[in-house]
Amino acid sequence: MSSYLVTGASRGIGLGFVLEDNVVFALIRSKETALKAPPTTLGNEIPNLHVFEADIMDAKALKVAAEIAAQVTGGKLDVLINNAAATYSENDWRRILDFSDGEGQLPIW
C-alpha cells in the first residue's frame, strides 16, 4: 500500500486525496477549521488516515509530523502532495531567497 503526505487536506482537492485507499498523512492547519469538512477526515473512520495539525510555515510542527510518519511507514514515504497555500510577507520572501543559490532557486533537502 502506498503512503502519501498531503498538505492542505481539510477540504477540496486535498480532501479528495485523503479519501483514497492508501496510507495517508493529512496535514491540516487547524482541526477547528476542518470541522466543517466531513467527519471522516478527522476521525478514526478511515483506518489508514493519520491527521496532523501543522501549519506548513511551522518548522517544529512539520518535524514532529515527519517523525511520526517515519515511524508509521518505516521511514518510507511514496508521495508528497503539497496542496496547502501559504502567504508570505516581504520579509518571509527575503528569508527564503537568502537560503537560495542567489538565482531564486531553493535548495532541496
Order of alpha helices (4+ residues) and beta strands (2+ residues): beta-alpha-beta-alpha-beta-alpha-beta-alpha
